Amino acid sequence: MTEVLVIEGLSVCGAEFYRESLFGGSEYQSAEEKARIAAVWGDLGVERVNFDYGAGRAAAQEALRRGGRLRCVVVCDLSDEAAVRAFETHLGALVVAFARRGGTVVFPTSEGLNLQSTLRRLFGVPWTPSAYYRTTWSVPPEAEARFGALFGRDAPRSYSAKACSIRGALTSP
């Protein structure tokens, strides 16, 4: 039974970095890291579909419609302009309905400044793109309790990364 639906084939560059990294298939991951990743995914019913192909698109639609034990949808690298339009047209309403029923939707992407427009159209979020730069990212004090509940008390509270930032994100539920 599917618990996690992973939608692939949406990347502007054709490389599936997120898919490979999420499932321990990256050449840059150590054997130890790959074993930890396999252990995490091993207990979950994961269905992977390639949106770029007709059968994969239909499989994603069917998985979202049937629901069942589906708990999470991972939309890998929604960055290709044509794929964004097709995703919104063919899966947008289904993904929104899934999230509104309490499901989790994750959008790891290499084109973060483009994602806010899709999230605004689908979910009505007030976020807008800000910038792409390196800085030390930290958990705001007002979000500390929520962050700890989600990621645990031992999770790093700050890190340095070059990333896209957003404006208008809420820091409290």
PyMOL commands that place a pseudoatom at each C-alpha (Angstrom):
pseudoatom trace, name=CA, resn=MET, resi=1, chain=A, elem=C, hetatm=0, pos=[0.000, 0.000, 0.000]
pseudoatom trace, name=CA, resn=THR, resi=2, chain=A, elem=C, hetatm=0, pos=[1.406, 3.384, -1.028]
pseudoatom trace, name=CA, resn=GLU, resi=3, chain=A, elem=C, hetatm=0, pos=[2.279, 5.721, 1.843]
pseudoatom trace, name=CA, resn=VAL, resi=4, chain=A, elem=C, hetatm=0, pos=[4.641, 8.020, -0.056]
pseudoatom trace, name=CA, resn=LEU, resi=5, chain=A, elem=C, hetatm=0, pos=[4.128, 9.069, -3.675]
pseudoatom trace, name=CA, resn=VAL, resi=6, chain=A, elem=C, hetatm=0, pos=[7.286, 10.392, -5.350]
pseudoatom trace, name=CA, resn=ILE, resi=7, chain=A, elem=C, hetatm=0, pos=[6.667, 12.310, -8.573]
pseudoatom trace, name=CA, resn=GLU, resi=8, chain=A, elem=C, hetatm=0, pos=[9.742, 12.575, -10.789]
pseudoatom trace, name=CA, resn=GLY, resi=9, chain=A, elem=C, hetatm=0, pos=[10.443, 13.780, -14.343]
pseudoatom trace, name=CA, resn=LEU, resi=10, chain=A, elem=C, hetatm=0, pos=[9.807, 17.492, -13.749]
pseudoatom trace, name=CA, resn=SER, resi=11, chain=A, elem=C, hetatm=0, pos=[13.378, 18.819, -13.774]
pseudoatom trace, name=CA, resn=VAL, resi=12, chain=A, elem=C, hetatm=0, pos=[14.549, 21.532, -16.144]
pseudoatom trace, name=CA, resn=CYS, resi=13, chain=A, elem=C, hetatm=0, pos=[17.961, 19.884, -16.483]
pseudoatom trace, name=CA, resn=GLY, resi=14, chain=A, elem=C, hetatm=0, pos=[16.786, 16.297, -16.877]
pseudoatom trace, name=CA, resn=ALA, resi=15, chain=A, elem=C, hetatm=0, pos=[19.112, 15.170, -14.091]
pseudoatom trace, name=CA, resn=GLU, resi=16, chain=A, elem=C, hetatm=0, pos=[17.313, 13.545, -11.206]
pseudoatom trace, name=CA, resn=PHE, resi=17, chain=A, elem=C, hetatm=0, pos=[19.517, 14.785, -8.361]
pseudoatom trace, name=CA, resn=TYR, resi=18, chain=A, elem=C, hetatm=0, pos=[16.709, 14.807, -5.807]
pseudoatom trace, name=CA, resn=ARG, resi=19, chain=A, elem=C, hetatm=0, pos=[15.444, 11.361, -6.727]
pseudoatom trace, name=CA, resn=GLU, resi=20, chain=A, elem=C, hetatm=0, pos=[18.947, 9.926, -6.567]
pseudoatom trace, name=CA, resn=SER, resi=21, chain=A, elem=C, hetatm=0, pos=[19.787, 11.695, -3.320]
pseudoatom trace, name=CA, resn=LEU, resi=22, chain=A, elem=C, hetatm=0, pos=[16.476, 10.880, -1.634]
pseudoatom trace, name=CA, resn=PHE, resi=23, chain=A, elem=C, hetatm=0, pos=[16.839, 7.172, -2.329]
pseudoatom trace, name=CA, resn=GLY, resi=24, chain=A, elem=C, hetatm=0, pos=[20.568, 6.744, -1.761]
pseudoatom trace, name=CA, resn=GLY, resi=25, chain=A, elem=C, hetatm=0, pos=[21.568, 6.531, -5.403]
pseudoatom trace, name=CA, resn=SER, resi=26, chain=A, elem=C, hetatm=0, pos=[23.951, 9.471, -5.540]
pseudoatom trace, name=CA, resn=GLU, resi=27, chain=A, elem=C, hetatm=0, pos=[27.616, 8.861, -6.251]
pseudoatom trace, name=CA, resn=TYR, resi=28, chain=A, elem=C, hetatm=0, pos=[28.369, 11.499, -3.611]
pseudoatom trace, name=CA, resn=GLN, resi=29, chain=A, elem=C, hetatm=0, pos=[26.754, 9.555, -0.760]
pseudoatom trace, name=CA, resn=SER, resi=30, chain=A, elem=C, hetatm=0, pos=[28.855, 7.267, 1.412]
pseudoatom trace, name=CA, resn=ALA, resi=31, chain=A, elem=C, hetatm=0, pos=[27.925, 3.625, 1.918]
pseudoatom trace, name=CA, resn=GLU, resi=32, chain=A, elem=C, hetatm=0, pos=[26.930, 4.464, 5.493]
pseudoatom trace, name=CA, resn=GLU, resi=33, chain=A, elem=C, hetatm=0, pos=[24.656, 7.270, 4.353]
pseudoatom trace, name=CA, resn=LYS, resi=34, chain=A, elem=C, hetatm=0, pos=[23.091, 5.028, 1.679]
pseudoatom trace, name=CA, resn=ALA, resi=35, chain=A, elem=C, hetatm=0, pos=[22.394, 2.367, 4.328]
pseudoatom trace, name=CA, resn=ARG, resi=36, chain=A, elem=C, hetatm=0, pos=[20.704, 4.943, 6.608]
pseudoatom trace, name=CA, resn=ILE, resi=37, chain=A, elem=C, hetatm=0, pos=[18.588, 6.175, 3.713]
pseudoatom trace, name=CA, resn=ALA, resi=38, chain=A, elem=C, hetatm=0, pos=[17.568, 2.628, 2.764]
pseudoatom trace, name=CA, resn=ALA, resi=39, chain=A, elem=C, hetatm=0, pos=[16.535, 1.955, 6.370]
pseudoatom trace, name=CA, resn=VAL, resi=40, chain=A, elem=C, hetatm=0, pos=[14.305, 5.049, 6.409]
pseudoatom trace, name=CA, resn=TRP, resi=41, chain=A, elem=C, hetatm=0, pos=[12.531, 4.218, 3.159]
pseudoatom trace, name=CA, resn=GLY, resi=42, chain=A, elem=C, hetatm=0, pos=[12.474, 0.472, 3.797]
pseudoatom trace, name=CA, resn=ASP, resi=43, chain=A, elem=C, hetatm=0, pos=[9.424, 0.518, 6.073]
pseudoatom trace, name=CA, resn=LEU, resi=44, chain=A, elem=C, hetatm=0, pos=[7.373, 2.842, 3.892]
pseudoatom trace, name=CA, resn=GLY, resi=45, chain=A, elem=C, hetatm=0, pos=[5.310, 1.897, 0.882]
pseudoatom trace, name=CA, resn=VAL, resi=46, chain=A, elem=C, hetatm=0, pos=[6.883, 4.157, -1.746]
pseudoatom trace, name=CA, resn=GLU, resi=47, chain=A, elem=C, hetatm=0, pos=[5.451, 4.541, -5.232]
pseudoatom trace, name=CA, resn=ARG, resi=48, chain=A, elem=C, hetatm=0, pos=[7.659, 6.361, -7.707]
pseudoatom trace, name=CA, resn=VAL, resi=49, chain=A, elem=C, hetatm=0, pos=[6.132, 7.725, -10.901]
pseudoatom trace, name=CA, resn=ASN, resi=50, chain=A, elem=C, hetatm=0, pos=[7.676, 9.658, -13.772]
pseudoatom trace, name=CA, resn=PHE, resi=51, chain=A, elem=C, hetatm=0, pos=[5.382, 12.547, -14.658]
pseudoatom trace, name=CA, resn=ASP, resi=52, chain=A, elem=C, hetatm=0, pos=[7.177, 13.021, -17.980]
pseudoatom trace, name=CA, resn=TYR, resi=53, chain=A, elem=C, hetatm=0, pos=[5.500, 9.893, -19.373]
pseudoatom trace, name=CA, resn=GLY, resi=54, chain=A, elem=C, hetatm=0, pos=[1.757, 9.462, -19.889]
pseudoatom trace, name=CA, resn=ALA, resi=55, chain=A, elem=C, hetatm=0, pos=[1.504, 6.324, -17.757]
pseudoatom trace, name=CA, resn=GLY, resi=56, chain=A, elem=C, hetatm=0, pos=[3.315, 8.045, -14.881]
pseudoatom trace, name=CA, resn=ARG, resi=57, chain=A, elem=C, hetatm=0, pos=[1.005, 11.048, -15.015]
pseudoatom trace, name=CA, resn=ALA, resi=58, chain=A, elem=C, hetatm=0, pos=[-2.054, 8.776, -14.891]
pseudoatom trace, name=CA, resn=ALA, resi=59, chain=A, elem=C, hetatm=0, pos=[-0.505, 6.733, -12.044]
pseudoatom trace, name=CA, resn=ALA, resi=60, chain=A, elem=C, hetatm=0, pos=[0.070, 9.915, -10.007]
pseudoatom trace, name=CA, resn=GLN, resi=61, chain=A, elem=C, hetatm=0, pos=[-3.524, 11.027, -10.596]
pseudoatom trace, name=CA, resn=GLU, resi=62, chain=A, elem=C, hetatm=0, pos=[-4.833, 7.608, -9.547]
pseudoatom trace, name=CA, resn=ALA, resi=63, chain=A, elem=C, hetatm=0, pos=[-2.687, 7.484, -6.377]
pseudoatom trace, name=CA, resn=LEU, resi=64, chain=A, elem=C, hetatm=0, pos=[-3.922, 10.946, -5.344]
pseudoatom trace, name=CA, resn=ARG, resi=65, chain=A, elem=C, hetatm=0, pos=[-7.543, 10.056, -6.064]
pseudoatom trace, name=CA, resn=ARG, resi=66, chain=A, elem=C, hetatm=0, pos=[-7.549, 6.753, -4.201]
pseudoatom trace, name=CA, resn=GLY, resi=67, chain=A, elem=C, hetatm=0, pos=[-5.839, 8.195, -1.112]
pseudoatom trace, name=CA, resn=GLY, resi=68, chain=A, elem=C, hetatm=0, pos=[-5.869, 5.106, 1.119]
pseudoatom trace, name=CA, resn=ARG, resi=69, chain=A, elem=C, hetatm=0, pos=[-2.774, 5.146, 3.329]
pseudoatom trace, name=CA, resn=LEU, resi=70, chain=A, elem=C, hetatm=0, pos=[-1.051, 7.862, 1.281]
pseudoatom trace, name=CA, resn=ARG, resi=71, chain=A, elem=C, hetatm=0, pos=[0.573, 10.249, 3.770]
pseudoatom trace, name=CA, resn=CYS, resi=72, chain=A, elem=C, hetatm=0, pos=[3.095, 12.207, 1.734]
pseudoatom trace, name=CA, resn=VAL, resi=73, chain=A, elem=C, hetatm=0, pos=[3.663, 13.418, -1.829]
pseudoatom trace, name=CA, resn=VAL, resi=74, chain=A, elem=C, hetatm=0, pos=[7.199, 14.387, -2.854]
pseudoatom trace, name=CA, resn=VAL, resi=75, chain=A, elem=C, hetatm=0, pos=[7.310, 16.491, -6.020]
pseudoatom trace, name=CA, resn=CYS, resi=76, chain=A, elem=C, hetatm=0, pos=[10.934, 16.179, -7.142]
pseudoatom trace, name=CA, resn=ASP, resi=77, chain=A, elem=C, hetatm=0, pos=[12.450, 19.291, -8.707]
pseudoatom trace, name=CA, resn=LEU, resi=78, chain=A, elem=C, hetatm=0, pos=[9.444, 21.032, -10.238]
pseudoatom trace, name=CA, resn=SER, resi=79, chain=A, elem=C, hetatm=0, pos=[11.644, 23.355, -12.294]
pseudoatom trace, name=CA, resn=ASP, resi=80, chain=A, elem=C, hetatm=0, pos=[10.892, 22.872, -16.005]
pseudoatom trace, name=CA, resn=GLU, resi=81, chain=A, elem=C, hetatm=0, pos=[8.546, 25.610, -17.240]
pseudoatom trace, name=CA, resn=ALA, resi=82, chain=A, elem=C, hetatm=0, pos=[6.432, 23.273, -19.377]
pseudoatom trace, name=CA, resn=ALA, resi=83, chain=A, elem=C, hetatm=0, pos=[6.353, 20.699, -16.566]
pseudoatom trace, name=CA, resn=VAL, resi=84, chain=A, elem=C, hetatm=0, pos=[5.137, 23.357, -14.109]
pseudoatom trace, name=CA, resn=ARG, resi=85, chain=A, elem=C, hetatm=0, pos=[2.162, 24.177, -16.350]
pseudoatom trace, name=CA, resn=ALA, resi=86, chain=A, elem=C, hetatm=0, pos=[1.383, 20.490, -16.932]
pseudoatom trace, name=CA, resn=PHE, resi=87, chain=A, elem=C, hetatm=0, pos=[1.740, 19.689, -13.213]
pseudoatom trace, name=CA, resn=GLU, resi=88, chain=A, elem=C, hetatm=0, pos=[-0.621, 22.494, -12.225]
pseudoatom trace, name=CA, resn=THR, resi=89, chain=A, elem=C, hetatm=0, pos=[-3.137, 21.450, -14.909]
pseudoatom trace, name=CA, resn=HIS, resi=90, chain=A, elem=C, hetatm=0, pos=[-3.097, 17.686, -14.338]
pseudoatom trace, name=CA, resn=LEU, resi=91, chain=A, elem=C, hetatm=0, pos=[-2.195, 17.322, -10.653]
pseudoatom trace, name=CA, resn=GLY, resi=92, chain=A, elem=C, hetatm=0, pos=[-2.618, 20.735, -9.033]
pseudoatom trace, name=CA, resn=ALA, resi=93, chain=A, elem=C, hetatm=0, pos=[-6.184, 20.343, -7.762]
pseudoatom trace, name=CA, resn=LEU, resi=94, chain=A, elem=C, hetatm=0, pos=[-5.513, 16.760, -6.636]
pseudoatom trace, name=CA, resn=VAL, resi=95, chain=A, elem=C, hetatm=0, pos=[-2.388, 17.786, -4.680]
pseudoatom trace, name=CA, resn=VAL, resi=96, chain=A, elem=C, hetatm=0, pos=[-4.237, 20.684, -3.038]
pseudoatom trace, name=CA, resn=ALA, resi=97, chain=A, elem=C, hetatm=0, pos=[-7.154, 18.405, -2.078]
pseudoatom trace, name=CA, resn=PHE, resi=98, chain=A, elem=C, hetatm=0, pos=[-4.675, 15.867, -0.647]
pseudoatom trace, name=CA, resn=ALA, resi=99, chain=A, elem=C, hetatm=0, pos=[-2.985, 18.584, 1.460]
pseudoatom trace, name=CA, resn=ARG, resi=100, chain=A, elem=C, hetatm=0, pos=[-6.320, 19.916, 2.678]
pseudoatom trace, name=CA, resn=ARG, resi=101, chain=A, elem=C, hetatm=0, pos=[-7.232, 16.408, 3.866]
pseudoatom trace, name=CA, resn=GLY, resi=102, chain=A, elem=C, hetatm=0, pos=[-4.114, 16.537, 6.066]
pseudoatom trace, name=CA, resn=GLY, resi=103, chain=A, elem=C, hetatm=0, pos=[-1.506, 15.049, 3.722]
pseudoatom trace, name=CA, resn=THR, resi=104, chain=A, elem=C, hetatm=0, pos=[2.041, 16.366, 3.496]
pseudoatom trace, name=CA, resn=VAL, resi=105, chain=A, elem=C, hetatm=0, pos=[3.373, 17.724, 0.204]
pseudoatom trace, name=CA, resn=VAL, resi=106, chain=A, elem=C, hetatm=0, pos=[7.103, 18.366, -0.245]
pseudoatom trace, name=CA, resn=PHE, resi=107, chain=A, elem=C, hetatm=0, pos=[8.689, 20.278, -3.149]
pseudoatom trace, name=CA, resn=PRO, resi=108, chain=A, elem=C, hetatm=0, pos=[12.502, 19.839, -3.133]
pseudoatom trace, name=CA, resn=THR, resi=109, chain=A, elem=C, hetatm=0, pos=[13.691, 21.911, -6.108]
pseudoatom trace, name=CA, resn=SER, resi=110, chain=A, elem=C, hetatm=0, pos=[16.740, 23.413, -7.751]
pseudoatom trace, name=CA, resn=GLU, resi=111, chain=A, elem=C, hetatm=0, pos=[14.724, 26.447, -8.879]
pseudoatom trace, name=CA, resn=GLY, resi=112, chain=A, elem=C, hetatm=0, pos=[13.358, 27.807, -5.622]
pseudoatom trace, name=CA, resn=LEU, resi=113, chain=A, elem=C, hetatm=0, pos=[12.649, 31.291, -6.912]
pseudoatom trace, name=CA, resn=ASN, resi=114, chain=A, elem=C, hetatm=0, pos=[10.181, 29.821, -9.418]
pseudoatom trace, name=CA, resn=LEU, resi=115, chain=A, elem=C, hetatm=0, pos=[8.323, 27.640, -6.933]
pseudoatom trace, name=CA, resn=GLN, resi=116, chain=A, elem=C, hetatm=0, pos=[6.588, 30.448, -5.017]
pseudoatom trace, name=CA, resn=SER, resi=117, chain=A, elem=C, hetatm=0, pos=[4.405, 31.311, -8.025]
pseudoatom trace, name=CA, resn=THR, resi=118, chain=A, elem=C, hetatm=0, pos=[3.149, 27.730, -8.225]
pseudoatom trace, name=CA, resn=LEU, resi=119, chain=A, elem=C, hetatm=0, pos=[2.538, 27.593, -4.477]
pseudoatom trace, name=CA, resn=ARG, resi=120, chain=A, elem=C, hetatm=0, pos=[0.682, 30.905, -4.627]
pseudoatom trace, name=CA, resn=ARG, resi=121, chain=A, elem=C, hetatm=0, pos=[-1.556, 29.703, -7.478]
pseudoatom trace, name=CA, resn=LEU, resi=122, chain=A, elem=C, hetatm=0, pos=[-2.245, 26.306, -5.900]
pseudoatom trace, name=CA, resn=PHE, resi=123, chain=A, elem=C, hetatm=0, pos=[-2.321, 27.028, -2.168]
pseudoatom trace, name=CA, resn=GLY, resi=124, chain=A, elem=C, hetatm=0, pos=[-2.806, 30.787, -1.978]
pseudoatom trace, name=CA, resn=VAL, resi=125, chain=A, elem=C, hetatm=0, pos=[0.357, 31.358, 0.072]
pseudoatom trace, name=CA, resn=PRO, resi=126, chain=A, elem=C, hetatm=0, pos=[1.477, 34.996, 0.391]
pseudoatom trace, name=CA, resn=TRP, resi=127, chain=A, elem=C, hetatm=0, pos=[5.124, 34.179, -0.301]
pseudoatom trace, name=CA, resn=THR, resi=128, chain=A, elem=C, hetatm=0, pos=[7.118, 36.014, -2.929]
pseudoatom trace, name=CA, resn=PRO, resi=129, chain=A, elem=C, hetatm=0, pos=[10.602, 35.284, -4.260]
pseudoatom trace, name=CA, resn=SER, resi=130, chain=A, elem=C, hetatm=0, pos=[13.355, 37.229, -2.532]
pseudoatom trace, name=CA, resn=ALA, resi=131, chain=A, elem=C, hetatm=0, pos=[16.932, 36.419, -3.546]
pseudoatom trace, name=CA, resn=TYR, resi=132, chain=A, elem=C, hetatm=0, pos=[19.571, 33.765, -4.068]
pseudoatom trace, name=CA, resn=TYR, resi=133, chain=A, elem=C, hetatm=0, pos=[22.626, 34.137, -1.842]
pseudoatom trace, name=CA, resn=ARG, resi=134, chain=A, elem=C, hetatm=0, pos=[24.857, 32.446, 0.744]
pseudoatom trace, name=CA, resn=THR, resi=135, chain=A, elem=C, hetatm=0, pos=[24.230, 33.166, 4.383]
pseudoatom trace, name=CA, resn=THR, resi=136, chain=A, elem=C, hetatm=0, pos=[23.902, 31.465, 7.726]
pseudoatom trace, name=CA, resn=TRP, resi=137, chain=A, elem=C, hetatm=0, pos=[20.288, 30.362, 8.049]
pseudoatom trace, name=CA, resn=SER, resi=138, chain=A, elem=C, hetatm=0, pos=[18.895, 30.049, 11.564]
pseudoatom trace, name=CA, resn=VAL, resi=139, chain=A, elem=C, hetatm=0, pos=[15.648, 29.099, 13.250]
pseudoatom trace, name=CA, resn=PRO, resi=140, chain=A, elem=C, hetatm=0, pos=[13.876, 32.277, 14.389]
pseudoatom trace, name=CA, resn=PRO, resi=141, chain=A, elem=C, hetatm=0, pos=[13.297, 32.349, 18.176]
pseudoatom trace, name=CA, resn=GLU, resi=142, chain=A, elem=C, hetatm=0, pos=[9.514, 32.449, 17.702]
pseudoatom trace, name=CA, resn=ALA, resi=143, chain=A, elem=C, hetatm=0, pos=[9.672, 29.196, 15.686]
pseudoatom trace, name=CA, resn=GLU, resi=144, chain=A, elem=C, hetatm=0, pos=[12.000, 27.290, 18.039]
pseudoatom trace, name=CA, resn=ALA, resi=145, chain=A, elem=C, hetatm=0, pos=[9.301, 25.176, 19.741]
pseudoatom trace, name=CA, resn=ARG, resi=146, chain=A, elem=C, hetatm=0, pos=[7.671, 24.250, 16.437]
pseudoatom trace, name=CA, resn=PHE, resi=147, chain=A, elem=C, hetatm=0, pos=[11.044, 23.436, 14.848]
pseudoatom trace, name=CA, resn=GLY, resi=148, chain=A, elem=C, hetatm=0, pos=[12.024, 21.230, 17.792]
pseudoatom trace, name=CA, resn=ALA, resi=149, chain=A, elem=C, hetatm=0, pos=[8.722, 19.357, 17.642]
pseudoatom trace, name=CA, resn=LEU, resi=150, chain=A, elem=C, hetatm=0, pos=[9.179, 18.704, 13.926]
pseudoatom trace, name=CA, resn=PHE, resi=151, chain=A, elem=C, hetatm=0, pos=[12.881, 17.884, 13.754]
pseudoatom trace, name=CA, resn=GLY, resi=152, chain=A, elem=C, hetatm=0, pos=[13.959, 17.026, 17.307]
pseudoatom trace, name=CA, resn=ARG, resi=153, chain=A, elem=C, hetatm=0, pos=[16.079, 18.823, 19.842]
pseudoatom trace, name=CA, resn=ASP, resi=154, chain=A, elem=C, hetatm=0, pos=[19.357, 17.587, 18.342]
pseudoatom trace, name=CA, resn=ALA, resi=155, chain=A, elem=C, hetatm=0, pos=[18.703, 18.989, 14.855]
pseudoatom trace, name=CA, resn=PRO, resi=156, chain=A, elem=C, hetatm=0, pos=[21.086, 21.786, 13.829]
pseudoatom trace, name=CA, resn=ARG, resi=157, chain=A, elem=C, hetatm=0, pos=[19.604, 25.216, 14.503]
pseudoatom trace, name=CA, resn=SER, resi=158, chain=A, elem=C, hetatm=0, pos=[21.713, 26.996, 11.889]
pseudoatom trace, name=CA, resn=TYR, resi=159, chain=A, elem=C, hetatm=0, pos=[23.712, 26.180, 8.786]
pseudoatom trace, name=CA, resn=SER, resi=160, chain=A, elem=C, hetatm=0, pos=[25.482, 27.986, 5.956]
pseudoatom trace, name=CA, resn=ALA, resi=161, chain=A, elem=C, hetatm=0, pos=[24.032, 27.508, 2.494]
pseudoatom trace, name=CA, resn=LYS, resi=162, chain=A, elem=C, hetatm=0, pos=[23.546, 29.238, -0.804]
pseudoatom trace, name=CA, resn=ALA, resi=163, chain=A, elem=C, hetatm=0, pos=[19.804, 29.124, -1.327]
pseudoatom trace, name=CA, resn=CYS, resi=164, chain=A, elem=C, hetatm=0, pos=[16.729, 30.926, -2.560]
pseudoatom trace, name=CA, resn=SER, resi=165, chain=A, elem=C, hetatm=0, pos=[14.901, 32.859, 0.091]
pseudoatom trace, name=CA, resn=ILE, resi=166, chain=A, elem=C, hetatm=0, pos=[11.273, 33.941, 0.295]
pseudoatom trace, name=CA, resn=ARG, resi=167, chain=A, elem=C, hetatm=0, pos=[9.401, 36.894, 1.703]
pseudoatom trace, name=CA, resn=GLY, resi=168, chain=A, elem=C, hetatm=0, pos=[6.136, 36.614, 3.592]
pseudoatom trace, name=CA, resn=ALA, resi=169, chain=A, elem=C, hetatm=0, pos=[6.629, 33.150, 5.096]
pseudoatom trace, name=CA, resn=LEU, resi=170, chain=A, elem=C, hetatm=0, pos=[4.836, 32.665, 8.374]
pseudoatom trace, name=CA, resn=THR, resi=171, chain=A, elem=C, hetatm=0, pos=[6.922, 31.638, 11.362]
pseudoatom trace, name=CA, resn=SER, resi=172, chain=A, elem=C, hetatm=0, pos=[4.042, 30.373, 13.476]
pseudoatom trace, name=CA, resn=PRO, resi=173, chain=A, elem=C, hetatm=0, pos=[1.212, 27.941, 12.732]
for i in range(1, 173): cmd.bond("trace and resi %d" % i, "trace and resi %d" % (i + 1))
show_as sticks, trace
zoom trace
